Amino acid sequence: MHGRYITRSQGWRKQARKEPVHLNVDSSSDSYESAEDSLYKPHMPLDSVDSNSDNNDDVGPTSDRRKRKTGSDNDKGKKNVINDEDTSRPPSVDAYDYEKEVDDDEKEENLQLSFSDDSWKSDELKTPPDSEDEANPAVNPIFNDTAKFGHVRLELGMEFTTRDAFKKGVRNYILQEGRGVRYKKNDTTRCRVVCKNEDCPWIVFCSYSKPNGCWQIKTFNDDHTCERTFKNRCATRSWVTDVLVKKVRKLPTFRYCEVFNYFKAKTGIQLSTTTITRALGDAKKIVRGDKAVEYAKLGDYAEELLRSNPGSTVKLRVSPMPNGEGVFERFYVCLHGCKKDFVGCCRSLIGLDGDFLKTYYGGWLLCAMGQDANNHMYPIAWAIVHVENKDNWKWFLELLHEDIGDQTKHGWCFISDMQKGLIPALREVMLGAHHRFCAWHLWQNFRNNGRTHT
């Protein structure tokens, strides 16, 4: 009987007829089992297949067909030649298991590295949560005393450092909301604030908490049923002063009308005339300093001028008082560089004038001005006196005469307006000096006098 090949579709059925089956098995195979026994041998599970084992252990028609195509590399020592049609076949079980084992080895290696001895050096400490931490209560909010107007907040359980801090926070919050309040209870351990309208349920109660060591809000009902007001008594003089200090630093010439419009636009509060006047004065005193204290520093200022400008003339005159203190009366300054350059370089024309000071204590400013070669104003000397009269002008001109020299030698020409006591004092001190009136002042006087008579 001629041997024939059995296809996969009909090979298993003809085995039951016990017809002789001749399989083309390679003679180089070292298998000790017959082809007929291999047909009835159960297939091995995939898990038991070793990826590194030789393909000679596979049995069945599928293994024989693979052997016919690839050949035996170990016995013949030839290279495997893969046909183009074999490249489209799915990978064998051995290659799949090998890739799976490689992936498992990489995962196991990464797991071992994560539990290595250097894992404690990581910045993130992944520790399980502690039961004690979960049992701690939430942290109470703390009042922000630096919050701007419009961003002030009050909450239940909020903490304050002192009672004054709580009262200040309530005042800012009430002014922000535009409501009036009153203190129903206010002592060293507790403070209760209610709405000024008796029908309104708004209330806040704060007391001292011994465990926390601070003042804490225990009751807070932020429900207002009353209407908003534009005139609030909580807008006190101190509160307005605190707001105006920042504005006066930026705008030194902040006026009354500008203050009223600013608070009306920004806060919706209409301040009274008295509150604005006093608060604006306090703000300017804080920014510019106390004027009485500044006058007391004139002695130190005079000494500093003499130290930094040798050869200058600085005179300070005060009126003695029974308590030993002195009251300011006169102050004269003529720097060495000014009088030296005026005598040597400037024209022989001196302008004399005086004007009142717009300060709290008032006074008058007397000055002597020259003109340089570029027709620019050149200061010669100046003085501050409490009033403009002949005595003060004479005192000023005598010191000026000592600094710039005699008028007959240099030919000084003085020009001025009709100041109080200036012309008689000038005739007594500067004998024979030329004196003229300022044309601009004459025109101003003529215009003013003409208006009064018409």
Contacts in CASP RR format, 6 or more apart in sequence:
PFRMAT RR
TARGET T0000
AUTHOR 0000-0000-0000
METHOD contacts of the structure
MODEL  1
MHGRYITRSQGWRKQARKEPVHLNVDSSSDSYESAEDSLYKPHMPLDSVD
SNSDNNDDVGPTSDRRKRKTGSDNDKGKKNVINDEDTSRPPSVDAYDYEK
EVDDDEKEENLQLSFSDDSWKSDELKTPPDSEDEANPAVNPIFNDTAKFG
HVRLELGMEFTTRDAFKKGVRNYILQEGRGVRYKKNDTTRCRVVCKNEDC
PWIVFCSYSKPNGCWQIKTFNDDHTCERTFKNRCATRSWVTDVLVKKVRK
LPTFRYCEVFNYFKAKTGIQLSTTTITRALGDAKKIVRGDKAVEYAKLGD
YAEELLRSNPGSTVKLRVSPMPNGEGVFERFYVCLHGCKKDFVGCCRSLI
GLDGDFLKTYYGGWLLCAMGQDANNHMYPIAWAIVHVENKDNWKWFLELL
HEDIGDQTKHGWCFISDMQKGLIPALREVMLGAHHRFCAWHLWQNFRNNG
RTHT
1 20 0 8 1.000
3 20 0 8 1.000
3 22 0 8 1.000
4 22 0 8 1.000
5 23 0 8 1.000
5 24 0 8 1.000
6 14 0 8 1.000
6 21 0 8 1.000
6 23 0 8 1.000
6 61 0 8 1.000
8 61 0 8 1.000
11 21 0 8 1.000
12 39 0 8 1.000
14 21 0 8 1.000
15 21 0 8 1.000
15 39 0 8 1.000
21 35 0 8 1.000
21 36 0 8 1.000
23 35 0 8 1.000
23 61 0 8 1.000
23 64 0 8 1.000
24 64 0 8 1.000
24 68 0 8 1.000
25 31 0 8 1.000
25 35 0 8 1.000
25 64 0 8 1.000
26 64 0 8 1.000
26 67 0 8 1.000
26 68 0 8 1.000
26 71 0 8 1.000
26 72 0 8 1.000
28 72 0 8 1.000
28 75 0 8 1.000
28 76 0 8 1.000
29 56 0 8 1.000
29 67 0 8 1.000
29 72 0 8 1.000
30 56 0 8 1.000
31 38 0 8 1.000
31 56 0 8 1.000
31 59 0 8 1.000
33 41 0 8 1.000
33 59 0 8 1.000
38 59 0 8 1.000
38 60 0 8 1.000
39 60 0 8 1.000
41 59 0 8 1.000
46 93 0 8 1.000
46 97 0 8 1.000
49 93 0 8 1.000
49 94 0 8 1.000
49 97 0 8 1.000
50 94 0 8 1.000
51 94 0 8 1.000
51 95 0 8 1.000
51 97 0 8 1.000
51 98 0 8 1.000
51 101 0 8 1.000
53 94 0 8 1.000
54 74 0 8 1.000
55 63 0 8 1.000
55 66 0 8 1.000
55 67 0 8 1.000
55 70 0 8 1.000
55 94 0 8 1.000
56 72 0 8 1.000
58 66 0 8 1.000
69 83 0 8 1.000
69 86 0 8 1.000
70 80 0 8 1.000
70 81 0 8 1.000
70 82 0 8 1.000
71 78 0 8 1.000
71 80 0 8 1.000
73 79 0 8 1.000
73 80 0 8 1.000
140 157 0 8 1.000
140 158 0 8 1.000
140 159 0 8 1.000
140 212 0 8 1.000
140 216 0 8 1.000
141 155 0 8 1.000
141 157 0 8 1.000
141 158 0 8 1.000
141 159 0 8 1.000
142 158 0 8 1.000
142 159 0 8 1.000
143 154 0 8 1.000
143 158 0 8 1.000
143 159 0 8 1.000
143 160 0 8 1.000
143 165 0 8 1.000
143 166 0 8 1.000
143 169 0 8 1.000
144 152 0 8 1.000
144 153 0 8 1.000
145 165 0 8 1.000
145 168 0 8 1.000
145 169 0 8 1.000
147 153 0 8 1.000
147 172 0 8 1.000
149 172 0 8 1.000
149 175 0 8 1.000
149 176 0 8 1.000
149 266 0 8 1.000
149 267 0 8 1.000
150 176 0 8 1.000
152 169 0 8 1.000
152 172 0 8 1.000
152 173 0 8 1.000
152 176 0 8 1.000
153 173 0 8 1.000
154 169 0 8 1.000
154 170 0 8 1.000
154 173 0 8 1.000
154 204 0 8 1.000
154 217 0 8 1.000
154 220 0 8 1.000
154 222 0 8 1.000
155 217 0 8 1.000
155 220 0 8 1.000
156 217 0 8 1.000
156 219 0 8 1.000
156 220 0 8 1.000
157 216 0 8 1.000
157 217 0 8 1.000
157 218 0 8 1.000
157 220 0 8 1.000
158 216 0 8 1.000
158 217 0 8 1.000
159 209 0 8 1.000
159 212 0 8 1.000
159 214 0 8 1.000
159 215 0 8 1.000
159 216 0 8 1.000
160 166 0 8 1.000
160 169 0 8 1.000
160 206 0 8 1.000
160 214 0 8 1.000
160 215 0 8 1.000
160 216 0 8 1.000
161 214 0 8 1.000
161 215 0 8 1.000
162 215 0 8 1.000
163 188 0 8 1.000
163 191 0 8 1.000
163 206 0 8 1.000
163 208 0 8 1.000
163 215 0 8 1.000
165 215 0 8 1.000
166 191 0 8 1.000
166 206 0 8 1.000
166 215 0 8 1.000
166 217 0 8 1.000
167 191 0 8 1.000
170 181 0 8 1.000
170 193 0 8 1.000
170 204 0 8 1.000
171 234 0 8 1.000
171 239 0 8 1.000
174 180 0 8 1.000
174 181 0 8 1.000
174 232 0 8 1.000
174 234 0 8 1.000
175 232 0 8 1.000
175 234 0 8 1.000
175 235 0 8 1.000
175 239 0 8 1.000
175 267 0 8 1.000
175 269 0 8 1.000
176 267 0 8 1.000
177 224 0 8 1.000
177 228 0 8 1.000
178 228 0 8 1.000
178 229 0 8 1.000
178 230 0 8 1.000
178 232 0 8 1.000
178 268 0 8 1.000
178 269 0 8 1.000
179 195 0 8 1.000
179 196 0 8 1.000
179 200 0 8 1.000
179 202 0 8 1.000
179 224 0 8 1.000
179 226 0 8 1.000
179 228 0 8 1.000
179 229 0 8 1.000
179 232 0 8 1.000
180 195 0 8 1.000
180 196 0 8 1.000
180 197 0 8 1.000
180 229 0 8 1.000
180 232 0 8 1.000
180 233 0 8 1.000
180 234 0 8 1.000
181 193 0 8 1.000
181 194 0 8 1.000
181 195 0 8 1.000
181 196 0 8 1.000
181 202 0 8 1.000
181 234 0 8 1.000
182 193 0 8 1.000
182 194 0 8 1.000
182 195 0 8 1.000
182 196 0 8 1.000
183 191 0 8 1.000
183 192 0 8 1.000
183 193 0 8 1.000
184 192 0 8 1.000
184 193 0 8 1.000
184 194 0 8 1.000
185 191 0 8 1.000
185 192 0 8 1.000
186 192 0 8 1.000
189 207 0 8 1.000
189 208 0 8 1.000
190 205 0 8 1.000
190 206 0 8 1.000
190 207 0 8 1.000
190 208 0 8 1.000
191 205 0 8 1.000
191 206 0 8 1.000
191 207 0 8 1.000
191 215 0 8 1.000
192 203 0 8 1.000
192 204 0 8 1.000
192 205 0 8 1.000
192 206 0 8 1.000
193 203 0 8 1.000
193 204 0 8 1.000
193 205 0 8 1.000
194 202 0 8 1.000
194 203 0 8 1.000
195 201 0 8 1.000
195 202 0 8 1.000
195 203 0 8 1.000
195 224 0 8 1.000
195 226 0 8 1.000
196 226 0 8 1.000
197 225 0 8 1.000
197 226 0 8 1.000
199 225 0 8 1.000
199 226 0 8 1.000
200 224 0 8 1.000
200 225 0 8 1.000
200 226 0 8 1.000
201 221 0 8 1.000
201 223 0 8 1.000
201 225 0 8 1.000
202 221 0 8 1.000
202 222 0 8 1.000
202 223 0 8 1.000
202 224 0 8 1.000
202 225 0 8 1.000
202 226 0 8 1.000
203 219 0 8 1.000
203 220 0 8 1.000
203 221 0 8 1.000
204 217 0 8 1.000
204 219 0 8 1.000
204 220 0 8 1.000
204 221 0 8 1.000
205 217 0 8 1.000
205 218 0 8 1.000
205 219 0 8 1.000
205 220 0 8 1.000
206 215 0 8 1.000
206 216 0 8 1.000
206 217 0 8 1.000
206 218 0 8 1.000
207 215 0 8 1.000
207 216 0 8 1.000
207 218 0 8 1.000
208 214 0 8 1.000
208 215 0 8 1.000
208 216 0 8 1.000
209 215 0 8 1.000
209 216 0 8 1.000
230 268 0 8 1.000
230 269 0 8 1.000
230 270 0 8 1.000
231 269 0 8 1.000
231 270 0 8 1.000
232 269 0 8 1.000
235 263 0 8 1.000
235 267 0 8 1.000
235 269 0 8 1.000
235 271 0 8 1.000
235 275 0 8 1.000
236 275 0 8 1.000
237 275 0 8 1.000
237 278 0 8 1.000
237 279 0 8 1.000
237 282 0 8 1.000
240 263 0 8 1.000
240 271 0 8 1.000
240 275 0 8 1.000
240 276 0 8 1.000
240 279 0 8 1.000
241 279 0 8 1.000
241 282 0 8 1.000
241 283 0 8 1.000
241 286 0 8 1.000
243 263 0 8 1.000
244 254 0 8 1.000
244 259 0 8 1.000
244 279 0 8 1.000
244 280 0 8 1.000
244 282 0 8 1.000
244 283 0 8 1.000
245 283 0 8 1.000
245 286 0 8 1.000
245 287 0 8 1.000
247 254 0 8 1.000
247 259 0 8 1.000
247 262 0 8 1.000
247 283 0 8 1.000
248 254 0 8 1.000
248 280 0 8 1.000
248 283 0 8 1.000
248 284 0 8 1.000
248 286 0 8 1.000
248 287 0 8 1.000
249 287 0 8 1.000
251 258 0 8 1.000
252 287 0 8 1.000
252 288 0 8 1.000
254 280 0 8 1.000
256 273 0 8 1.000
256 276 0 8 1.000
256 277 0 8 1.000
256 280 0 8 1.000
259 271 0 8 1.000
259 276 0 8 1.000
259 279 0 8 1.000
259 280 0 8 1.000
260 270 0 8 1.000
260 271 0 8 1.000
260 276 0 8 1.000
263 269 0 8 1.000
263 270 0 8 1.000
263 271 0 8 1.000
264 270 0 8 1.000
285 291 0 8 1.000
291 359 0 8 1.000
291 360 0 8 1.000
291 361 0 8 1.000
292 361 0 8 1.000
295 328 0 8 1.000
295 361 0 8 1.000
298 316 0 8 1.000
298 328 0 8 1.000
298 331 0 8 1.000
299 316 0 8 1.000
302 314 0 8 1.000
302 316 0 8 1.000
302 331 0 8 1.000
305 312 0 8 1.000
305 314 0 8 1.000
305 333 0 8 1.000
305 335 0 8 1.000
306 312 0 8 1.000
306 314 0 8 1.000
309 335 0 8 1.000
309 336 0 8 1.000
309 337 0 8 1.000
310 336 0 8 1.000
311 336 0 8 1.000
312 333 0 8 1.000
312 334 0 8 1.000
312 335 0 8 1.000
312 336 0 8 1.000
312 337 0 8 1.000
313 332 0 8 1.000
313 333 0 8 1.000
313 334 0 8 1.000
313 339 0 8 1.000
313 381 0 8 1.000
313 399 0 8 1.000
313 402 0 8 1.000
313 403 0 8 1.000
314 332 0 8 1.000
314 333 0 8 1.000
314 334 0 8 1.000
315 330 0 8 1.000
315 331 0 8 1.000
315 332 0 8 1.000
315 399 0 8 1.000
316 330 0 8 1.000
316 331 0 8 1.000
316 332 0 8 1.000
317 329 0 8 1.000
317 330 0 8 1.000
317 331 0 8 1.000
318 326 0 8 1.000
318 327 0 8 1.000
318 328 0 8 1.000
318 329 0 8 1.000
319 326 0 8 1.000
319 327 0 8 1.000
319 329 0 8 1.000
320 326 0 8 1.000
321 327 0 8 1.000
328 386 0 8 1.000
329 385 0 8 1.000
329 386 0 8 1.000
330 383 0 8 1.000
330 384 0 8 1.000
330 385 0 8 1.000
330 386 0 8 1.000
330 392 0 8 1.000
330 395 0 8 1.000
331 383 0 8 1.000
331 384 0 8 1.000
331 385 0 8 1.000
332 381 0 8 1.000
332 382 0 8 1.000
332 383 0 8 1.000
332 395 0 8 1.000
332 396 0 8 1.000
332 399 0 8 1.000
333 381 0 8 1.000
333 382 0 8 1.000
333 383 0 8 1.000
334 380 0 8 1.000
334 381 0 8 1.000
334 399 0 8 1.000
334 400 0 8 1.000
334 403 0 8 1.000
338 378 0 8 1.000
338 379 0 8 1.000
338 380 0 8 1.000
338 381 0 8 1.000
339 380 0 8 1.000
339 381 0 8 1.000
339 403 0 8 1.000
339 404 0 8 1.000
341 378 0 8 1.000
342 370 0 8 1.000
342 378 0 8 1.000
342 380 0 8 1.000
342 404 0 8 1.000
343 404 0 8 1.000
343 405 0 8 1.000
343 410 0 8 1.000
345 372 0 8 1.000
345 373 0 8 1.000
346 370 0 8 1.000
346 371 0 8 1.000
346 372 0 8 1.000
346 373 0 8 1.000
346 378 0 8 1.000
347 370 0 8 1.000
347 371 0 8 1.000
347 372 0 8 1.000
347 373 0 8 1.000
348 410 0 8 1.000
348 411 0 8 1.000
348 412 0 8 1.000
348 413 0 8 1.000
349 370 0 8 1.000
349 371 0 8 1.000
349 412 0 8 1.000
349 413 0 8 1.000
349 415 0 8 1.000
350 368 0 8 1.000
350 369 0 8 1.000
350 370 0 8 1.000
350 380 0 8 1.000
350 404 0 8 1.000
350 412 0 8 1.000
350 413 0 8 1.000
350 414 0 8 1.000
350 415 0 8 1.000
351 368 0 8 1.000
351 369 0 8 1.000
351 370 0 8 1.000
351 414 0 8 1.000
351 415 0 8 1.000
351 416 0 8 1.000
352 366 0 8 1.000
352 367 0 8 1.000
352 368 0 8 1.000
352 414 0 8 1.000
352 415 0 8 1.000
352 416 0 8 1.000
352 419 0 8 1.000
352 422 0 8 1.000
352 426 0 8 1.000
353 366 0 8 1.000
353 367 0 8 1.000
353 369 0 8 1.000
353 416 0 8 1.000
353 417 0 8 1.000
353 419 0 8 1.000
354 364 0 8 1.000
354 365 0 8 1.000
354 366 0 8 1.000
354 367 0 8 1.000
354 388 0 8 1.000
354 419 0 8 1.000
355 364 0 8 1.000
355 365 0 8 1.000
356 362 0 8 1.000
356 363 0 8 1.000
356 364 0 8 1.000
356 365 0 8 1.000
356 388 0 8 1.000
357 363 0 8 1.000
357 364 0 8 1.000
357 365 0 8 1.000
357 384 0 8 1.000
363 384 0 8 1.000
363 385 0 8 1.000
363 386 0 8 1.000
363 387 0 8 1.000
364 384 0 8 1.000
364 385 0 8 1.000
364 386 0 8 1.000
364 387 0 8 1.000
364 388 0 8 1.000
364 392 0 8 1.000
365 382 0 8 1.000
365 383 0 8 1.000
365 384 0 8 1.000
366 382 0 8 1.000
366 383 0 8 1.000
366 384 0 8 1.000
366 385 0 8 1.000
366 388 0 8 1.000
366 392 0 8 1.000
366 393 0 8 1.000
366 396 0 8 1.000
367 379 0 8 1.000
367 381 0 8 1.000
367 382 0 8 1.000
367 383 0 8 1.000
368 380 0 8 1.000
368 381 0 8 1.000
368 382 0 8 1.000
368 396 0 8 1.000
368 400 0 8 1.000
369 377 0 8 1.000
369 378 0 8 1.000
369 379 0 8 1.000
369 380 0 8 1.000
370 377 0 8 1.000
370 378 0 8 1.000
370 379 0 8 1.000
370 380 0 8 1.000
371 377 0 8 1.000
371 378 0 8 1.000
372 378 0 8 1.000
380 400 0 8 1.000
380 403 0 8 1.000
380 404 0 8 1.000
381 396 0 8 1.000
381 399 0 8 1.000
381 400 0 8 1.000
381 403 0 8 1.000
383 392 0 8 1.000
383 395 0 8 1.000
383 396 0 8 1.000
383 399 0 8 1.000
385 392 0 8 1.000
385 395 0 8 1.000
385 396 0 8 1.000
388 419 0 8 1.000
388 420 0 8 1.000
388 421 0 8 1.000
389 420 0 8 1.000
389 421 0 8 1.000
390 420 0 8 1.000
390 421 0 8 1.000
390 422 0 8 1.000
390 424 0 8 1.000
390 425 0 8 1.000
393 419 0 8 1.000
393 421 0 8 1.000
393 422 0 8 1.000
393 425 0 8 1.000
393 426 0 8 1.000
394 425 0 8 1.000
394 428 0 8 1.000
394 429 0 8 1.000
397 425 0 8 1.000
397 426 0 8 1.000
397 429 0 8 1.000
397 430 0 8 1.000
398 429 0 8 1.000
401 407 0 8 1.000
401 429 0 8 1.000
401 430 0 8 1.000
404 410 0 8 1.000
404 412 0 8 1.000
407 430 0 8 1.000
407 431 0 8 1.000
407 432 0 8 1.000
407 433 0 8 1.000
408 432 0 8 1.000
411 433 0 8 1.000
411 434 0 8 1.000
412 430 0 8 1.000
412 433 0 8 1.000
412 434 0 8 1.000
413 433 0 8 1.000
413 434 0 8 1.000
413 435 0 8 1.000
413 436 0 8 1.000
414 426 0 8 1.000
414 430 0 8 1.000
414 433 0 8 1.000
414 434 0 8 1.000
414 435 0 8 1.000
414 436 0 8 1.000
415 435 0 8 1.000
415 436 0 8 1.000
415 437 0 8 1.000
415 438 0 8 1.000
416 422 0 8 1.000
416 423 0 8 1.000
416 426 0 8 1.000
416 435 0 8 1.000
416 437 0 8 1.000
416 438 0 8 1.000
417 437 0 8 1.000
417 438 0 8 1.000
417 441 0 8 1.000
417 445 0 8 1.000
418 437 0 8 1.000
418 441 0 8 1.000
418 445 0 8 1.000
423 435 0 8 1.000
426 433 0 8 1.000
426 435 0 8 1.000
END
